[in-house]
Amino acid sequence: MAQEVGLPPNEDLHVLRSRVAELEELVQSLRSQISDLTDDLDAARATNRELMTHLNTTRASSIAEARLQQQLA
């Protein structure tokens, strides 16, 4: 009956369904990996922002201290 409506034979349908199941598992695995990598990227960005803030604060403090020493000299 499947062939009458243009579908492949039952054996082929079973193979196709198995392949679809495999691909669905692969997609789920890849989504999980993307989620993990996104979390890692977000953490790296947050750390970078903190480091840049610290660097800018330290640099500004060092410049202000150097100017003060020049004025006192």
All heavy atoms as TSV, in Angstrom:
chain	resi	resn	atom	element	x	y	z
A	1	MET	N	N	0.809	-1.188	0.000
A	1	MET	CA	C	0.000	0.000	0.000
A	1	MET	C	C	0.862	1.266	0.000
A	1	MET	O	O	0.515	2.232	-0.641
A	1	MET	CB	C	-0.947	0.010	1.194
A	1	MET	CG	C	-1.691	1.295	1.181
A	1	MET	SD	S	-3.160	1.633	2.100
A	1	MET	CE	C	-3.278	0.811	3.531
A	2	ALA	N	N	1.984	1.260	0.700
A	2	ALA	CA	C	2.841	2.432	0.755
A	2	ALA	C	C	3.326	2.816	-0.634
A	2	ALA	O	O	3.372	3.994	-0.983
A	2	ALA	CB	C	4.034	2.168	1.674
A	3	GLN	N	N	3.649	1.805	-1.453
A	3	GLN	CA	C	4.135	2.088	-2.791
A	3	GLN	C	C	3.044	2.685	-3.662
A	3	GLN	O	O	3.317	3.468	-4.564
A	3	GLN	CB	C	4.693	0.816	-3.425
A	3	GLN	CG	C	5.956	0.333	-2.739
A	3	GLN	CD	C	6.420	-1.013	-3.265
A	3	GLN	OE1	O	5.650	-1.718	-3.906
A	3	GLN	NE2	N	7.667	-1.363	-2.981
A	4	GLU	N	N	1.801	2.344	-3.390
A	4	GLU	CA	C	0.692	2.868	-4.189
A	4	GLU	C	C	0.559	4.380	-4.066
A	4	GLU	O	O	0.116	5.044	-4.997
A	4	GLU	CB	C	-0.617	2.190	-3.772
A	4	GLU	CG	C	-0.658	0.704	-4.070
A	4	GLU	CD	C	-1.883	0.028	-3.458
A	4	GLU	OE1	O	-2.740	0.726	-2.881
A	4	GLU	OE2	O	-1.962	-1.205	-3.559
A	5	VAL	N	N	0.919	4.921	-2.926
A	5	VAL	CA	C	0.805	6.368	-2.731
A	5	VAL	C	C	2.145	7.084	-2.906
A	5	VAL	O	O	2.283	8.245	-2.574
A	5	VAL	CB	C	0.202	6.704	-1.339
A	5	VAL	CG1	C	-1.237	6.267	-1.261
A	5	VAL	CG2	C	1.041	6.137	-0.222
A	6	GLY	N	N	3.136	6.372	-3.403
A	6	GLY	CA	C	4.415	6.981	-3.719
A	6	GLY	C	C	5.446	6.912	-2.613
A	6	GLY	O	O	6.487	7.552	-2.703
A	7	LEU	N	N	5.186	6.169	-1.552
A	7	LEU	CA	C	6.155	6.017	-0.474
A	7	LEU	C	C	7.076	4.842	-0.772
A	7	LEU	O	O	6.697	3.912	-1.471
A	7	LEU	CB	C	5.434	5.782	0.860
A	7	LEU	CG	C	4.574	6.939	1.378
A	7	LEU	CD1	C	3.813	6.510	2.618
A	7	LEU	CD2	C	5.410	8.165	1.668
A	8	PRO	N	N	8.270	4.859	-0.220
A	8	PRO	CA	C	9.176	3.724	-0.420
A	8	PRO	C	C	8.656	2.489	0.315
A	8	PRO	O	O	7.789	2.589	1.172
A	8	PRO	CB	C	10.502	4.211	0.170
A	8	PRO	CG	C	10.180	5.375	1.030
A	8	PRO	CD	C	8.881	5.936	0.557
A	9	PRO	N	N	9.200	1.336	0.011
A	9	PRO	CA	C	8.783	0.104	0.695
A	9	PRO	C	C	9.011	0.211	2.206
A	9	PRO	O	O	9.792	1.029	2.677
A	9	PRO	CB	C	9.679	-0.972	0.093
A	9	PRO	CG	C	10.210	-0.395	-1.168
A	9	PRO	CD	C	10.194	1.093	-1.009
A	10	ASN	N	N	8.335	-0.639	2.979
A	10	ASN	CA	C	8.405	-0.594	4.442
A	10	ASN	C	C	9.828	-0.688	4.970
A	10	ASN	O	O	10.169	-0.034	5.956
A	10	ASN	CB	C	7.555	-1.710	5.059
A	10	ASN	CG	C	6.073	-1.366	5.005
A	10	ASN	OD1	O	5.712	-0.193	4.929
A	10	ASN	ND2	N	5.230	-2.374	5.038
A	11	GLU	N	N	10.664	-1.506	4.338
A	11	GLU	CA	C	12.045	-1.635	4.796
A	11	GLU	C	C	12.768	-0.284	4.703
A	11	GLU	O	O	13.511	0.102	5.595
A	11	GLU	CB	C	12.835	-2.673	3.971
A	11	GLU	CG	C	12.195	-4.040	3.848
A	11	GLU	CD	C	11.176	-4.111	2.708
A	11	GLU	OE1	O	11.449	-3.619	1.603
A	11	GLU	OE2	O	10.094	-4.651	2.967
A	12	ASP	N	N	12.524	0.412	3.597
A	12	ASP	CA	C	13.159	1.718	3.425
A	12	ASP	C	C	12.617	2.720	4.440
A	12	ASP	O	O	13.354	3.575	4.940
A	12	ASP	CB	C	12.940	2.247	2.008
A	12	ASP	CG	C	13.723	1.445	0.962
A	12	ASP	OD1	O	14.628	0.683	1.358
A	12	ASP	OD2	O	13.427	1.583	-0.236
A	13	LEU	N	N	11.339	2.643	4.737
A	13	LEU	CA	C	10.758	3.535	5.736
A	13	LEU	C	C	11.402	3.303	7.098
A	13	LEU	O	O	11.689	4.255	7.838
A	13	LEU	CB	C	9.243	3.346	5.841
A	13	LEU	CG	C	8.413	3.926	4.700
A	13	LEU	CD1	C	6.944	3.574	4.880
A	13	LEU	CD2	C	8.591	5.431	4.626
A	14	HIS	N	N	11.648	2.041	7.418
A	14	HIS	CA	C	12.302	1.730	8.687
A	14	HIS	C	C	13.703	2.331	8.723
A	14	HIS	O	O	14.114	2.924	9.734
A	14	HIS	CB	C	12.367	0.205	8.902
A	14	HIS	CG	C	13.072	-0.186	10.148
A	14	HIS	ND1	N	12.542	0.042	11.398
A	14	HIS	CD2	C	14.283	-0.767	10.346
A	14	HIS	CE1	C	13.391	-0.383	12.314
A	14	HIS	NE2	N	14.459	-0.891	11.696
A	15	VAL	N	N	14.437	2.210	7.636
A	15	VAL	CA	C	15.787	2.785	7.552
A	15	VAL	C	C	15.714	4.303	7.688
A	15	VAL	O	O	16.506	4.911	8.419
A	15	VAL	CB	C	16.480	2.376	6.228
A	15	VAL	CG1	C	17.777	3.145	6.029
A	15	VAL	CG2	C	16.725	0.880	6.195
A	16	LEU	N	N	14.762	4.907	7.004
A	16	LEU	CA	C	14.611	6.365	7.074
A	16	LEU	C	C	14.249	6.820	8.477
A	16	LEU	O	O	14.783	7.813	8.985
A	16	LEU	CB	C	13.560	6.838	6.068
A	16	LEU	CG	C	13.963	6.764	4.597
A	16	LEU	CD1	C	12.771	7.105	3.702
A	16	LEU	CD2	C	15.136	7.673	4.294
A	17	ARG	N	N	13.353	6.100	9.126
A	17	ARG	CA	C	12.964	6.463	10.497
A	17	ARG	C	C	14.148	6.328	11.454
A	17	ARG	O	O	14.324	7.147	12.353
A	17	ARG	CB	C	11.796	5.593	10.953
A	17	ARG	CG	C	10.488	6.004	10.322
A	17	ARG	CD	C	9.312	5.242	10.912
A	17	ARG	NE	N	8.075	5.690	10.289
A	17	ARG	CZ	C	7.245	4.907	9.631
A	17	ARG	NH1	N	7.496	3.611	9.498
A	17	ARG	NH2	N	6.143	5.393	9.092
A	18	SER	N	N	14.944	5.291	11.262
A	18	SER	CA	C	16.134	5.121	12.095
A	18	SER	C	C	17.108	6.276	11.880
A	18	SER	O	O	17.683	6.801	12.833
A	18	SER	CB	C	16.834	3.799	11.764
A	18	SER	OG	O	16.030	2.708	12.108
A	19	ARG	N	N	17.268	6.653	10.641
A	19	ARG	CA	C	18.178	7.769	10.320
A	19	ARG	C	C	17.665	9.074	10.913
A	19	ARG	O	O	18.438	9.879	11.442
A	19	ARG	CB	C	18.335	7.891	8.801
A	19	ARG	CG	C	19.306	8.943	8.369
A	19	ARG	CD	C	20.729	8.613	8.784
A	19	ARG	NE	N	21.624	9.636	8.278
A	19	ARG	CZ	C	22.643	10.112	8.944
A	19	ARG	NH1	N	22.956	9.619	10.116
A	19	ARG	NH2	N	23.393	11.057	8.435
A	20	VAL	N	N	16.362	9.288	10.839
A	20	VAL	CA	C	15.772	10.489	11.425
A	20	VAL	C	C	16.029	10.509	12.933
A	20	VAL	O	O	16.400	11.546	13.504
A	20	VAL	CB	C	14.254	10.574	11.119
A	20	VAL	CG1	C	13.572	11.622	11.986
A	20	VAL	CG2	C	14.026	10.874	9.644
A	21	ALA	N	N	15.869	9.365	13.588
A	21	ALA	CA	C	16.118	9.287	15.028
A	21	ALA	C	C	17.581	9.604	15.341
A	21	ALA	O	O	17.881	10.340	16.294
A	21	ALA	CB	C	15.736	7.906	15.554
A	22	GLU	N	N	18.502	9.064	14.543
A	22	GLU	CA	C	19.927	9.348	14.728
A	22	GLU	C	C	20.205	10.841	14.579
A	22	GLU	O	O	20.946	11.437	15.374
A	22	GLU	CB	C	20.766	8.585	13.705
A	22	GLU	CG	C	20.822	7.097	13.907
A	22	GLU	CD	C	21.517	6.391	12.740
A	22	GLU	OE1	O	22.121	7.071	11.882
A	22	GLU	OE2	O	21.455	5.154	12.694
A	23	LEU	N	N	19.618	11.437	13.552
A	23	LEU	CA	C	19.850	12.863	13.304
A	23	LEU	C	C	19.247	13.728	14.407
A	23	LEU	O	O	19.820	14.754	14.784
A	23	LEU	CB	C	19.305	13.252	11.934
A	23	LEU	CG	C	20.059	12.654	10.746
A	23	LEU	CD1	C	19.332	12.974	9.437
A	23	LEU	CD2	C	21.498	13.136	10.697
A	24	GLU	N	N	18.103	13.313	14.946
A	24	GLU	CA	C	17.495	14.062	16.049
A	24	GLU	C	C	18.404	14.019	17.278
A	24	GLU	O	O	18.560	15.026	17.973
A	24	GLU	CB	C	16.115	13.515	16.379
A	24	GLU	CG	C	15.061	13.889	15.346
A	24	GLU	CD	C	13.712	13.220	15.580
A	24	GLU	OE1	O	13.641	12.239	16.355
A	24	GLU	OE2	O	12.735	13.692	14.983
A	25	GLU	N	N	19.015	12.860	17.540
A	25	GLU	CA	C	19.957	12.752	18.657
A	25	GLU	C	C	21.174	13.641	18.419
A	25	GLU	O	O	21.659	14.310	19.343
A	25	GLU	CB	C	20.405	11.303	18.835
A	25	GLU	CG	C	19.345	10.391	19.403
A	25	GLU	CD	C	19.827	8.957	19.539
A	25	GLU	OE1	O	21.056	8.749	19.673
A	25	GLU	OE2	O	18.983	8.054	19.508
A	26	LEU	N	N	21.657	13.646	17.186
A	26	LEU	CA	C	22.802	14.484	16.845
A	26	LEU	C	C	22.469	15.961	17.038
A	26	LEU	O	O	23.257	16.719	17.611
A	26	LEU	CB	C	23.246	14.224	15.400
A	26	LEU	CG	C	24.394	15.087	14.881
A	26	LEU	CD1	C	25.658	14.882	15.715
A	26	LEU	CD2	C	24.662	14.774	13.413
A	27	VAL	N	N	21.304	16.373	16.590
A	27	VAL	CA	C	20.882	17.767	16.740
A	27	VAL	C	C	20.815	18.132	18.222
A	27	VAL	O	O	21.289	19.199	18.633
A	27	VAL	CB	C	19.516	18.005	16.049
A	27	VAL	CG1	C	18.909	19.330	16.477
A	27	VAL	CG2	C	19.672	17.961	14.542
A	28	GLN	N	N	20.257	17.251	19.037
A	28	GLN	CA	C	20.169	17.521	20.476
A	28	GLN	C	C	21.559	17.646	21.090
A	28	GLN	O	O	21.814	18.539	21.896
A	28	GLN	CB	C	19.364	16.424	21.182
A	28	GLN	CG	C	19.162	16.680	22.651
A	28	GLN	CD	C	18.463	17.989	22.925
A	28	GLN	OE1	O	17.553	18.396	22.201
A	28	GLN	NE2	N	18.886	18.688	23.944
A	29	SER	N	N	22.460	16.768	20.694
A	29	SER	CA	C	23.828	16.826	21.197
A	29	SER	C	C	24.510	18.132	20.794
A	29	SER	O	O	25.183	18.773	21.601
A	29	SER	CB	C	24.622	15.628	20.672
A	29	SER	OG	O	25.966	15.726	21.029
A	30	LEU	N	N	24.331	18.530	19.550
A	30	LEU	CA	C	24.938	19.771	19.072
A	30	LEU	C	C	24.337	20.982	19.772
A	30	LEU	O	O	25.058	21.933	20.103
A	30	LEU	CB	C	24.784	19.882	17.556
A	30	LEU	CG	C	25.600	18.863	16.746
A	30	LEU	CD1	C	25.230	18.946	15.272
A	30	LEU	CD2	C	27.089	19.060	16.949
A	31	ARG	N	N	23.045	20.958	20.026
A	31	ARG	CA	C	22.417	22.063	20.772
A	31	ARG	C	C	23.006	22.157	22.170
A	31	ARG	O	O	23.244	23.253	22.682
A	31	ARG	CB	C	20.910	21.867	20.840
A	31	ARG	CG	C	20.208	22.223	19.562
A	31	ARG	CD	C	18.705	22.113	19.691
A	31	ARG	NE	N	18.066	22.522	18.451
A	31	ARG	CZ	C	16.931	22.056	18.003
A	31	ARG	NH1	N	16.273	21.143	18.689
A	31	ARG	NH2	N	16.429	22.483	16.870
A	32	SER	N	N	23.233	21.023	22.792
A	32	SER	CA	C	23.824	21.013	24.122
A	32	SER	C	C	25.244	21.575	24.090
A	32	SER	O	O	25.634	22.359	24.959
A	32	SER	CB	C	23.826	19.581	24.670
A	32	SER	OG	O	24.429	19.531	25.934
A	33	GLN	N	N	26.011	21.187	23.082
A	33	GLN	CA	C	27.373	21.704	22.938
A	33	GLN	C	C	27.365	23.211	22.722
A	33	GLN	O	O	28.184	23.941	23.300
A	33	GLN	CB	C	28.084	21.019	21.780
A	33	GLN	CG	C	28.453	19.580	22.053
A	33	GLN	CD	C	29.117	18.922	20.848
A	33	GLN	OE1	O	29.673	19.589	19.984
A	33	GLN	NE2	N	29.047	17.603	20.782
A	34	ILE	N	N	26.445	23.677	21.894
A	34	ILE	CA	C	26.337	25.121	21.634
A	34	ILE	C	C	26.002	25.852	22.930
A	34	ILE	O	O	26.572	26.905	23.234
A	34	ILE	CB	C	25.288	25.415	20.543
A	34	ILE	CG1	C	25.825	24.976	19.185
A	34	ILE	CG2	C	24.912	26.894	20.526
A	34	ILE	CD1	C	24.795	25.032	18.069
A	35	SER	N	N	25.101	25.291	23.712
A	35	SER	CA	C	24.729	25.902	24.980
A	35	SER	C	C	25.930	25.989	25.915
A	35	SER	O	O	26.180	27.026	26.539
A	35	SER	CB	C	23.603	25.098	25.624
A	35	SER	OG	O	23.274	25.647	26.883
A	36	ASP	N	N	26.690	24.897	26.014
A	36	ASP	CA	C	27.879	24.893	26.864
A	36	ASP	C	C	28.906	25.915	26.386
A	36	ASP	O	O	29.492	26.652	27.195
A	36	ASP	CB	C	28.518	23.505	26.890
A	36	ASP	CG	C	27.671	22.478	27.615
A	36	ASP	OD1	O	26.728	22.865	28.338
A	36	ASP	OD2	O	27.946	21.267	27.445
A	37	LEU	N	N	29.128	25.972	25.088
A	37	LEU	CA	C	30.093	26.921	24.537
A	37	LEU	C	C	29.627	28.358	24.727
A	37	LEU	O	O	30.441	29.257	24.980
A	37	LEU	CB	C	30.353	26.623	23.058
A	37	LEU	CG	C	31.113	25.328	22.784
A	37	LEU	CD1	C	31.134	25.022	21.287
A	37	LEU	CD2	C	32.524	25.390	23.339
A	38	THR	N	N	28.334	28.587	24.626
A	38	THR	CA	C	27.783	29.921	24.855
A	38	THR	C	C	28.010	30.341	26.305
A	38	THR	O	O	28.385	31.487	26.581
A	38	THR	CB	C	26.290	29.961	24.505
A	38	THR	OG1	O	26.137	29.628	23.119
A	38	THR	CG2	C	25.684	31.333	24.759
A	39	ASP	N	N	27.792	29.402	27.232
A	39	ASP	CA	C	28.055	29.694	28.645
A	39	ASP	C	C	29.527	30.030	28.859
A	39	ASP	O	O	29.854	30.978	29.586
A	39	ASP	CB	C	27.660	28.504	29.528
A	39	ASP	CG	C	26.158	28.272	29.573
A	39	ASP	OD1	O	25.393	29.169	29.155
A	39	ASP	OD2	O	25.757	27.178	30.020
A	40	ASP	N	N	30.420	29.265	28.243
A	40	ASP	CA	C	31.856	29.535	28.355
A	40	ASP	C	C	32.203	30.903	27.782
A	40	ASP	O	O	32.997	31.656	28.371
A	40	ASP	CB	C	32.675	28.463	27.630
A	40	ASP	CG	C	32.632	27.109	28.311
A	40	ASP	OD1	O	32.149	27.022	29.467
A	40	ASP	OD2	O	33.071	26.121	27.677
A	41	LEU	N	N	31.619	31.229	26.648
A	41	LEU	CA	C	31.881	32.523	26.021
A	41	LEU	C	C	31.373	33.661	26.900
A	41	LEU	O	O	32.063	34.677	27.076
A	41	LEU	CB	C	31.229	32.579	24.637
A	41	LEU	CG	C	31.413	33.869	23.847
A	41	LEU	CD1	C	32.896	34.173	23.624
A	41	LEU	CD2	C	30.685	33.770	22.516
A	42	ASP	N	N	30.197	33.513	27.472
A	42	ASP	CA	C	29.653	34.541	28.369
A	42	ASP	C	C	30.569	34.750	29.575
A	42	ASP	O	O	30.816	35.887	29.988
A	42	ASP	CB	C	28.243	34.165	28.836
A	42	ASP	CG	C	27.208	34.265	27.727
A	42	ASP	OD1	O	27.476	34.924	26.695
A	42	ASP	OD2	O	26.114	33.672	27.895
A	43	ALA	N	N	31.071	33.650	30.131
A	43	ALA	CA	C	31.981	33.752	31.276
A	43	ALA	C	C	33.284	34.445	30.875
A	43	ALA	O	O	33.807	35.285	31.626
A	43	ALA	CB	C	32.261	32.367	31.846
A	44	ALA	N	N	33.806	34.112	29.710
A	44	ALA	CA	C	35.043	34.744	29.234
A	44	ALA	C	C	34.833	36.238	29.001
A	44	ALA	O	O	35.702	37.054	29.337
A	44	ALA	CB	C	35.522	34.065	27.958
A	45	ARG	N	N	33.702	36.596	28.473
A	45	ARG	CA	C	33.407	38.017	28.243
A	45	ARG	C	C	33.310	38.770	29.568
A	45	ARG	O	O	33.804	39.894	29.690
A	45	ARG	CB	C	32.113	38.172	27.447
A	45	ARG	CG	C	32.265	37.837	25.991
A	45	ARG	CD	C	30.951	37.945	25.256
A	45	ARG	NE	N	31.139	37.789	23.823
A	45	ARG	CZ	C	30.190	37.433	22.992
A	45	ARG	NH1	N	28.957	37.194	23.427
A	45	ARG	NH2	N	30.436	37.322	21.696
A	46	ALA	N	N	32.657	38.154	30.553
A	46	ALA	CA	C	32.534	38.793	31.863
A	46	ALA	C	C	33.919	38.986	32.486
A	46	ALA	O	O	34.215	40.057	33.043
A	46	ALA	CB	C	31.640	37.962	32.779
A	47	THR	N	N	34.762	37.975	32.397
A	47	THR	CA	C	36.115	38.083	32.929
A	47	THR	C	C	36.893	39.169	32.204
A	47	THR	O	O	37.613	39.959	32.833
A	47	THR	CB	C	36.851	36.728	32.807
A	47	THR	OG1	O	36.122	35.738	33.549
A	47	THR	CG2	C	38.268	36.818	33.314
A	48	ASN	N	N	36.748	39.231	30.894
A	48	ASN	CA	C	37.428	40.261	30.115
A	48	ASN	C	C	36.986	41.658	30.547
A	48	ASN	O	O	37.820	42.559	30.701
A	48	ASN	CB	C	37.168	40.047	28.626
A	48	ASN	CG	C	37.976	40.992	27.773
A	48	ASN	OD1	O	39.177	41.073	27.917
A	48	ASN	ND2	N	37.305	41.728	26.899
A	49	ARG	N	N	35.681	41.838	30.770
A	49	ARG	CA	C	35.190	43.147	31.219
A	49	ARG	C	C	35.803	43.515	32.573
A	49	ARG	O	O	36.220	44.656	32.785
A	49	ARG	CB	C	33.666	43.148	31.310
A	49	ARG	CG	C	32.965	43.271	29.969
A	49	ARG	CD	C	31.474	43.537	30.142
A	49	ARG	NE	N	30.785	42.417	30.742
A	49	ARG	CZ	C	30.285	41.370	30.090
A	49	ARG	NH1	N	30.410	41.309	28.770
A	49	ARG	NH2	N	29.666	40.406	30.723
A	50	GLU	N	N	35.849	42.541	33.478
A	50	GLU	CA	C	36.433	42.798	34.800
A	50	GLU	C	C	37.909	43.167	34.686
A	50	GLU	O	O	38.376	44.103	35.355
A	50	GLU	CB	C	36.266	41.569	35.692
A	50	GLU	CG	C	34.842	41.291	36.096
A	50	GLU	CD	C	34.690	39.979	36.847
A	50	GLU	OE1	O	35.715	39.405	37.282
A	50	GLU	OE2	O	33.550	39.517	37.008
A	51	LEU	N	N	38.645	42.431	33.861
A	51	LEU	CA	C	40.069	42.716	33.691
A	51	LEU	C	C	40.297	44.091	33.063
A	51	LEU	O	O	41.201	44.830	33.475
A	51	LEU	CB	C	40.732	41.630	32.841
A	51	LEU	CG	C	40.862	40.262	33.510
A	51	LEU	CD1	C	41.342	39.225	32.498
A	51	LEU	CD2	C	41.808	40.335	34.700
A	52	MET	N	N	39.476	44.436	32.079
A	52	MET	CA	C	39.628	45.749	31.432
A	52	MET	C	C	39.303	46.868	32.420
A	52	MET	O	O	39.992	47.897	32.454
A	52	MET	CB	C	38.732	45.843	30.192
A	52	MET	CG	C	39.184	44.937	29.045
A	52	MET	SD	S	40.886	45.215	28.524
A	52	MET	CE	C	40.765	46.845	27.829
A	53	THR	N	N	38.280	46.665	33.239
A	53	THR	CA	C	37.933	47.664	34.250
A	53	THR	C	C	39.079	47.827	35.235
A	53	THR	O	O	39.470	48.951	35.578
A	53	THR	CB	C	36.643	47.250	34.994
A	53	THR	OG1	O	35.578	47.188	34.048
A	53	THR	CG2	C	36.296	48.243	36.082
A	54	HIS	N	N	39.630	46.707	35.682
A	54	HIS	CA	C	40.767	46.756	36.615
A	54	HIS	C	C	41.964	47.457	35.969
A	54	HIS	O	O	42.608	48.306	36.598
A	54	HIS	CB	C	41.146	45.340	37.052
A	54	HIS	CG	C	42.328	45.291	37.952
A	54	HIS	ND1	N	42.288	45.729	39.253
A	54	HIS	CD2	C	43.605	44.877	37.721
A	54	HIS	CE1	C	43.486	45.588	39.799
A	54	HIS	NE2	N	44.304	45.071	38.887
A	55	LEU	N	N	42.258	47.105	34.736
A	55	LEU	CA	C	43.384	47.717	34.026
A	55	LEU	C	C	43.178	49.222	33.889
A	55	LEU	O	O	44.092	50.013	34.167
A	55	LEU	CB	C	43.546	47.076	32.646
A	55	LEU	CG	C	44.635	47.662	31.749
A	55	LEU	CD1	C	46.007	47.436	32.365
A	55	LEU	CD2	C	44.558	47.043	30.361
A	56	ASN	N	N	41.993	49.626	33.482
A	56	ASN	CA	C	41.716	51.052	33.293
A	56	ASN	C	C	41.776	51.804	34.618
A	56	ASN	O	O	42.278	52.926	34.674
A	56	ASN	CB	C	40.367	51.255	32.616
A	56	ASN	CG	C	40.385	50.818	31.170
A	56	ASN	OD1	O	41.432	50.792	30.529
A	56	ASN	ND2	N	39.229	50.457	30.645
A	57	THR	N	N	41.275	51.190	35.682
A	57	THR	CA	C	41.306	51.826	36.998
A	57	THR	C	C	42.739	51.955	37.490
A	57	THR	O	O	43.148	52.999	37.987
A	57	THR	CB	C	40.479	50.994	38.011
A	57	THR	OG1	O	39.145	50.888	37.525
A	57	THR	CG2	C	40.471	51.633	39.375
A	58	THR	N	N	43.522	50.895	37.333
A	58	THR	CA	C	44.922	50.909	37.755
A	58	THR	C	C	45.713	51.927	36.951
A	58	THR	O	O	46.517	52.690	37.510
A	58	THR	CB	C	45.539	49.507	37.587
A	58	THR	OG1	O	44.774	48.578	38.338
A	58	THR	CG2	C	46.966	49.474	38.059
A	59	ARG	N	N	45.477	51.959	35.657
A	59	ARG	CA	C	46.192	52.898	34.788
A	59	ARG	C	C	45.845	54.337	35.166
A	59	ARG	O	O	46.732	55.189	35.276
A	59	ARG	CB	C	45.837	52.638	33.331
A	59	ARG	CG	C	46.681	53.446	32.366
A	59	ARG	CD	C	46.303	53.202	30.927
A	59	ARG	NE	N	46.438	51.795	30.597
A	59	ARG	CZ	C	45.919	51.240	29.514
A	59	ARG	NH1	N	45.225	51.965	28.659
A	59	ARG	NH2	N	46.087	49.969	29.271
A	60	ALA	N	N	44.566	54.630	35.385
A	60	ALA	CA	C	44.144	55.985	35.751
A	60	ALA	C	C	44.744	56.382	37.092
A	60	ALA	O	O	45.196	57.520	37.275
A	60	ALA	CB	C	42.626	56.067	35.797
A	61	SER	N	N	44.782	55.439	38.016
A	61	SER	CA	C	45.363	55.714	39.332
A	61	SER	C	C	46.859	55.996	39.216
A	61	SER	O	O	47.380	56.913	39.856
A	61	SER	CB	C	45.111	54.521	40.253
A	61	SER	OG	O	45.746	54.708	41.481
A	62	SER	N	N	47.548	55.221	38.394
A	62	SER	CA	C	48.994	55.412	38.200
A	62	SER	C	C	49.281	56.757	37.554
A	62	SER	O	O	50.233	57.448	37.938
A	62	SER	CB	C	49.569	54.296	37.338
A	62	SER	OG	O	49.452	53.069	37.994
A	63	ILE	N	N	48.486	57.162	36.609
A	63	ILE	CA	C	48.671	58.458	35.932
A	63	ILE	C	C	48.450	59.591	36.909
A	63	ILE	O	O	49.229	60.555	36.968
A	63	ILE	CB	C	47.733	58.565	34.704
A	63	ILE	CG1	C	48.187	57.586	33.617
A	63	ILE	CG2	C	47.692	59.992	34.178
A	63	ILE	CD1	C	47.210	57.447	32.455
A	64	ALA	N	N	47.400	59.477	37.714
A	64	ALA	CA	C	47.104	60.523	38.696
A	64	ALA	C	C	48.229	60.624	39.722
A	64	ALA	O	O	48.638	61.733	40.104
A	64	ALA	CB	C	45.776	60.230	39.388
A	65	GLU	N	N	48.749	59.501	40.149
A	65	GLU	CA	C	49.845	59.497	41.121
A	65	GLU	C	C	51.095	60.121	40.520
A	65	GLU	O	O	51.792	60.910	41.182
A	65	GLU	CB	C	50.132	58.070	41.571
A	65	GLU	CG	C	51.176	57.979	42.667
A	65	GLU	CD	C	51.400	56.552	43.129
A	65	GLU	OE1	O	50.417	55.807	43.248
A	65	GLU	OE2	O	52.576	56.210	43.346
A	66	ALA	N	N	51.405	59.816	39.273
A	66	ALA	CA	C	52.580	60.377	38.605
A	66	ALA	C	C	52.434	61.880	38.466
A	66	ALA	O	O	53.405	62.628	38.691
A	66	ALA	CB	C	52.765	59.727	37.235
A	67	ARG	N	N	51.260	62.366	38.140
A	67	ARG	CA	C	51.040	63.818	38.014
A	67	ARG	C	C	51.193	64.509	39.361
A	67	ARG	O	O	51.764	65.599	39.448
A	67	ARG	CB	C	49.657	64.089	37.436
A	67	ARG	CG	C	49.560	63.788	35.966
A	67	ARG	CD	C	48.206	64.134	35.398
A	67	ARG	NE	N	48.170	63.800	33.992
A	67	ARG	CZ	C	47.052	63.651	33.292
A	67	ARG	NH1	N	45.887	63.829	33.879
A	67	ARG	NH2	N	47.105	63.338	32.018
A	68	LEU	N	N	50.685	63.867	40.395
A	68	LEU	CA	C	50.807	64.444	41.732
A	68	LEU	C	C	52.278	64.540	42.143
A	68	LEU	O	O	52.723	65.542	42.682
A	68	LEU	CB	C	50.019	63.599	42.745
A	68	LEU	CG	C	50.053	64.074	44.195
A	68	LEU	CD1	C	49.480	65.495	44.314
A	68	LEU	CD2	C	49.292	63.129	45.092
A	69	GLN	N	N	53.044	63.510	41.846
A	69	GLN	CA	C	54.476	63.530	42.180
A	69	GLN	C	C	55.217	64.620	41.410
A	69	GLN	O	O	56.121	65.269	41.923
A	69	GLN	CB	C	55.104	62.159	41.920
A	69	GLN	CG	C	54.689	61.124	42.948
A	69	GLN	CD	C	55.314	59.747	42.671
A	69	GLN	OE1	O	56.026	59.568	41.681
A	69	GLN	NE2	N	55.054	58.800	43.556
A	70	GLN	N	N	54.810	64.824	40.139
A	70	GLN	CA	C	55.447	65.892	39.344
A	70	GLN	C	C	55.141	67.255	39.943
A	70	GLN	O	O	55.993	68.152	39.945
A	70	GLN	CB	C	54.941	65.835	37.904
A	70	GLN	CG	C	55.524	64.710	37.099
A	70	GLN	CD	C	54.926	64.662	35.684
A	70	GLN	OE1	O	53.924	65.309	35.406
A	70	GLN	NE2	N	55.561	63.875	34.810
A	71	GLN	N	N	53.904	67.435	40.407
A	71	GLN	CA	C	53.525	68.723	40.991
A	71	GLN	C	C	54.270	68.962	42.305
A	71	GLN	O	O	54.619	70.094	42.639
A	71	GLN	CB	C	52.009	68.773	41.225
A	71	GLN	CG	C	51.206	68.848	39.970
A	71	GLN	CD	C	49.708	68.795	40.233
A	71	GLN	OE1	O	49.279	68.572	41.371
A	71	GLN	NE2	N	48.908	68.980	39.186
A	72	LEU	N	N	54.520	67.909	43.051
A	72	LEU	CA	C	55.200	68.048	44.330
A	72	LEU	C	C	56.708	68.248	44.156
A	72	LEU	O	O	57.375	68.752	45.049
A	72	LEU	CB	C	54.942	66.832	45.214
A	72	LEU	CG	C	53.487	66.639	45.667
A	72	LEU	CD1	C	53.341	65.339	46.439
A	72	LEU	CD2	C	53.040	67.821	46.511
A	73	ALA	N	N	57.223	67.852	43.008
A	73	ALA	CA	C	58.667	67.932	42.781
A	73	ALA	C	C	59.138	69.313	42.425
A	73	ALA	O	O	58.613	70.259	42.192
A	73	ALA	CB	C	59.083	66.981	41.687
